Structure formats: structure tokens, C-alpha cells
Amino acid sequence: MNQILTIVCAGLCATAAALPALAEQPLVMRNIAHRGMWDKEVPQNTIEAISRAYQSGATWVETDFHHTKAGQMVCIHAEGELKRYTGCKKKIVDLTREDVATLNLGAADGLPKTYRIPLLDQVLAVVPKHGVLQAEIKGYSPQYADIFDAAVKKAGLSETNIVVSSFQYEALKDFKSRYPKYRTVWLTGLKKTVPFNAQEYIKKCKTAKIEVFCPGCGSTRNVMMPADADAIRAAGLEFRVYGANSQKDLEQAKALGAVGFTCNHWKQAFDWAKEIGGIQLLP
């Protein structure tokens, strides 16, 4: 009897000794280069910024695409960036083919090099076979999904190379209904004045067959609790955040157990992770 008790106690002690090691396993998080790798010399969402991100080791790059009235799928964030970089005050949807061919994204900063607004085909051409492009739907249209899918096929890429995201729930829902093969990410900013209800977001994701729920990192503070993120994961959804652009943001993402984030400072994020500890970043 004493021998049996000794064996059982030894087994329990061994299990207890292993528990701290399990608890110390780092949180694995995907570091996504937001609009490429850009700075004062290379504007965001340019072919140069996107290429530089992939060449620097990033596996995932996030960009934005609008469908214009001229029938082009252009890569630029919003009117604010269009005006900031080129001085053009037009709405992106109203850009002509001549505008896209001649506007210089380096003009406002007096950069010696000319940077053009890229087209979807041009962006897809620099995505490596092992890489992933997270394409955010901006200016959606009835033709958007068809044009996008045709461009992906033409570039020789597949659904494994593409993730589609958007703040526009109905646009994302429509895209997913047409092309369910693409993984989709619902971006949303949370409000401190509105209590967070995980079940409402889960229901909407399930309705649209969206796989990833992704709120703004800053907007989750004092709005989402770790238990909320746990509920989202328990429902079979992936939980990420967007806009983790500082060490404080990354700490918040870690607290919620996010498995991915977009970042304006892709390289610096690896240094933040070392400072914080308990995080393993995937490029």
C-alpha cells in the first residue's frame, strides 16, 4: 500500500512540476505589416512599401483597395491620405485613369522619387508564393468581388495567399457569399459608451460566415475583458486586433490573447515583444 501511495505522490509531484512550464508557454501572435513598411522616404500603400515589407521578412502585409468609377481597383487608404500625399482633393471613387497614372504620392513631401498609386494587379504581382496579402475592402461595388477574384487568379495566387477584411460588414458579408473560399476578417472600432456584448458580434460573424473578429486595439481598453475574448474563441472564431502601434498596445493585445495584429512599425514590434516577454511573434 505504501509503495502505491509513493508512486501516486511521485506522479502528482511530477505533474505539479510541469504546470509552471505549461503556463510559461509564450502567446504566439502574427505581426502584420500595416500598409507595408513605410516611413518619411517611402509612402504607405505603395509598391515600394509593400515590396520592402515582404523583402524584410514579413509574411503578411495589409493594404486597402477601392473600386473607382473609372473601373480601376486602386490601393490607397482614404481621402485623407490621398490629399496628404498628393494634394488631390478628389474622392477616391472619382479618380480618373489619368489621375492614377500621374498623381505622385511623394509630391507633398518633396521626395526625389515618384511614387504612383498602385493598382490591384501590381500589388498582387509582388506577393510571394509563401506570402499573404490582407486586402481591406474600402470602396465596394457590385463588381468588386468578381474583379478581385479574377485578379488573384490572373496573378497565379490562391485563397491561401489572400485574406479579405473590412469595416463594412455588409460588403464583407456579400463578398464572402460570392467567394466563400477566402478567409475574412471583420474590423470594428468599439465604443466606451456602448457595453461590449460578445454574443452579438459572434452572431453577426456566424451569420456572414466570417472567421476572424478584429476590433481596434486601443478601443478595447476598458471595453473588452479577457473573458470576452475567450467567449469569441470558444465560439470558434479567431480573435485579433488592429492598430497595435506601440508597446502599450501590444501589451493590451497580449492581455486579450490576440493571435494577430496589424502594426505601422513592423520591425519595432519584435523589440516590444522582447521587452514585454511571453510573446512569440510570427513575421
C-alpha positions in Angstrom: 0.0 0.0 0.0 2.8 2.4 0.9 4.5 1.6 -2.3 1.4 2.5 -4.3 1.0 5.8 -2.4 4.6 6.6 -3.0 4.1 6.1 -6.8 0.9 8.2 -6.9 2.6 11.0 -4.9 5.5 10.9 -7.2 3.3 11.2 -10.2 1.4 14.1 -8.7 4.6 15.9 -7.9 5.8 15.4 -11.4 2.6 16.8 -12.8 2.7 19.8 -10.5 6.3 20.5 -11.5 5.2 20.5 -15.2 2.4 23.0 -14.6 4.6 26.2 -14.4 6.3 25.1 -17.6 3.0 24.9 -19.4 1.9 28.3 -18.0 5.1 29.8 -19.3 4.4 28.9 -23.0 4.5 32.2 -25.0 1.5 33.6 -26.8 2.0 33.2 -30.5 1.0 36.3 -32.4 1.0 37.2 -36.1 2.7 40.5 -36.8 1.1 42.0 -39.9 2.8 44.9 -41.7 0.1 47.6 -41.9 0.2 49.2 -45.4 3.6 47.8 -45.9 6.9 49.1 -44.4 6.7 52.9 -44.8 8.4 56.0 -43.4 9.3 59.5 -44.4 11.0 58.4 -47.5 8.6 55.7 -48.7 4.9 56.4 -48.6 2.4 53.8 -47.3 0.4 51.5 -49.6 3.0 51.9 -52.4 4.5 49.1 -54.3 7.8 50.1 -52.8 6.4 49.9 -49.2 4.7 46.6 -49.8 7.7 45.0 -51.5 10.0 46.2 -48.8 7.9 44.5 -46.1 8.0 41.2 -47.9 11.7 41.5 -48.6 12.4 42.3 -44.9 10.8 39.0 -43.9 7.1 39.9 -43.4 4.8 37.0 -44.4 1.6 39.1 -44.0 1.1 42.6 -45.4 -2.2 44.6 -45.1 -3.4 47.0 -47.8 -6.5 48.9 -48.8 -8.5 48.7 -52.1 -11.1 50.9 -53.7 -13.1 50.3 -56.9 -13.3 53.6 -58.8 -15.9 54.8 -61.3 -13.2 54.5 -63.9 -13.2 50.8 -63.3 -9.8 50.5 -61.6 -9.1 48.8 -58.3 -6.7 51.2 -56.6 -4.5 50.7 -53.5 -4.8 53.7 -51.1 -6.3 54.1 -47.6 -8.7 57.0 -47.8 -9.2 60.6 -48.9 -7.1 61.9 -46.1 -4.0 60.0 -47.3 -4.8 61.0 -50.9 -4.7 64.7 -50.0 -1.9 64.3 -47.6 0.5 62.6 -50.1 -0.6 64.1 -53.4 -2.5 67.3 -52.7 -5.5 65.9 -54.6 -8.8 66.8 -53.0 -11.0 64.4 -55.0 -12.9 61.4 -53.6 -11.0 58.2 -54.4 -14.0 56.8 -56.2 -13.8 59.8 -58.7 -10.2 59.3 -59.6 -9.7 59.0 -63.3 -7.3 56.8 -65.1 -5.1 59.8 -65.8 -5.2 60.7 -62.1 -3.9 57.3 -61.1 -1.2 57.3 -63.8 0.1 60.8 -62.9 -0.5 61.6 -59.2 2.7 61.4 -57.2 2.5 60.1 -53.6 5.8 61.6 -52.9 4.9 65.1 -54.1 3.7 66.7 -50.8 7.0 65.7 -49.0 9.2 66.7 -51.9 10.6 63.2 -52.3 13.1 62.9 -55.2 11.5 59.6 -56.3 8.0 59.4 -57.9 5.5 57.1 -56.2 2.3 56.1 -58.0 -1.0 54.8 -56.6 -0.7 51.1 -57.2 -3.4 49.0 -59.0 -4.6 45.7 -57.6 -2.7 43.7 -60.3 0.5 45.5 -59.4 0.2 44.7 -55.8 -0.6 41.1 -56.3 2.4 40.8 -58.6 4.8 41.4 -55.6 3.1 38.9 -53.2 5.5 36.0 -52.8 4.1 32.4 -53.2 4.6 31.9 -49.5 3.2 35.3 -48.6 -0.2 36.6 -47.6 -1.9 39.8 -48.6 -4.7 41.0 -46.2 -6.8 43.2 -48.6 -9.1 45.6 -46.9 -12.3 46.4 -48.8 -12.8 50.1 -49.0 -14.8 51.4 -51.9 -17.1 48.4 -52.5 -19.2 48.0 -55.6 -21.4 45.2 -57.1 -18.4 44.2 -59.3 -15.7 44.4 -56.6 -15.7 40.7 -55.6 -15.6 39.4 -59.2 -12.8 41.8 -60.2 -10.8 40.9 -57.1 -11.1 37.1 -57.6 -10.2 37.3 -61.3 -7.1 39.4 -60.4 -6.0 36.8 -57.8 -6.3 34.0 -60.4 -4.5 36.0 -63.0 -1.6 36.6 -60.6 -1.2 32.9 -60.1 -2.2 33.2 -56.4 -4.8 31.3 -54.5 -7.0 31.7 -51.5 -4.1 30.7 -49.3 -2.4 33.9 -50.3 -5.3 36.2 -49.6 -7.3 37.4 -46.6 -10.2 39.8 -47.1 -11.0 42.3 -44.3 -13.3 45.3 -43.9 -15.1 47.6 -41.5 -18.1 47.4 -43.9 -20.0 44.4 -42.5 -22.5 44.2 -45.4 -19.7 44.4 -48.0 -17.7 41.7 -46.3 -20.9 39.5 -46.0 -21.6 40.0 -49.7 -18.0 39.2 -50.7 -18.0 36.0 -48.5 -21.3 34.9 -50.0 -19.8 35.1 -53.5 -16.4 33.7 -52.8 -16.5 31.6 -49.6 -13.0 30.3 -50.2 -11.4 33.5 -48.9 -10.8 33.8 -45.2 -12.5 37.0 -43.9 -11.8 39.5 -41.1 -14.4 41.8 -39.6 -12.7 45.1 -38.4 -14.6 47.2 -35.9 -13.9 50.0 -33.5 -15.5 49.6 -30.1 -17.1 52.5 -28.2 -16.6 53.1 -24.5 -20.2 54.3 -24.2 -21.6 51.0 -25.5 -21.2 47.9 -23.3 -19.4 45.1 -25.2 -21.7 42.2 -26.0 -19.6 39.3 -27.3 -22.7 37.2 -28.3 -24.0 39.9 -30.6 -20.7 40.1 -32.5 -20.4 36.3 -32.6 -23.9 36.0 -34.0 -23.1 38.5 -36.8 -19.9 36.7 -37.6 -21.7 33.4 -37.8 -24.4 34.9 -40.0 -21.9 36.2 -42.5 -19.6 33.1 -42.1 -16.8 35.5 -41.1 -13.9 33.6 -39.5 -12.0 36.4 -37.7 -13.2 39.1 -35.3 -10.8 42.0 -35.1 -11.5 45.2 -33.0 -9.3 48.2 -32.8 -6.6 47.6 -30.1 -7.0 51.0 -28.5 -10.8 50.8 -28.5 -10.7 47.5 -26.5 -9.3 49.2 -23.4 -11.8 49.3 -20.6 -14.4 47.9 -23.0 -13.4 44.3 -23.6 -12.3 41.9 -20.9 -10.2 38.7 -21.4 -13.4 36.7 -20.7 -15.0 38.4 -23.8 -12.1 37.4 -26.0 -12.4 33.9 -24.5 -16.1 33.7 -25.5 -15.2 34.7 -29.1 -12.6 32.0 -29.3 -15.0 29.5 -27.7 -17.4 30.2 -30.5 -14.8 29.0 -33.0 -13.7 32.5 -34.2 -10.2 33.8 -34.4 -9.5 36.9 -32.3 -7.1 39.5 -33.5 -6.7 43.3 -33.1 -5.8 46.1 -35.5 -3.7 49.1 -34.8 -1.2 47.7 -32.2 1.2 50.6 -32.9 3.1 50.9 -29.6 4.4 48.7 -26.8 1.4 49.6 -24.7 -0.9 48.5 -27.5 1.0 45.2 -27.8 0.6 44.6 -24.0 -3.1 45.2 -24.4 -3.3 42.7 -27.3 -1.4 40.1 -25.2 -3.8 40.6 -22.2 -6.7 39.7 -24.5 -4.9 36.8 -26.0 -5.0 38.1 -29.6 -3.3 35.8 -32.1 -2.5 38.6 -34.6 -2.3 42.3 -35.1 -1.6 45.0 -37.7 1.2 47.3 -37.0 2.6 50.5 -38.5 6.0 49.7 -37.1 6.6 46.1 -38.1 10.2 45.8 -37.2 9.9 47.7 -33.9 7.1 45.3 -32.8 9.7 42.5 -32.4 11.6 44.7 -29.9 8.4 45.5 -28.0 7.7 41.8 -27.7 11.1 41.1 -26.2 10.6 43.9 -23.6 7.1 42.6 -22.7 8.1 38.9 -22.6 5.8 35.9 -23.0 5.2 36.6 -26.7 6.4 34.9 -29.8 5.8 37.0 -32.9 5.4 35.4 -36.3 6.5 37.6 -39.2 
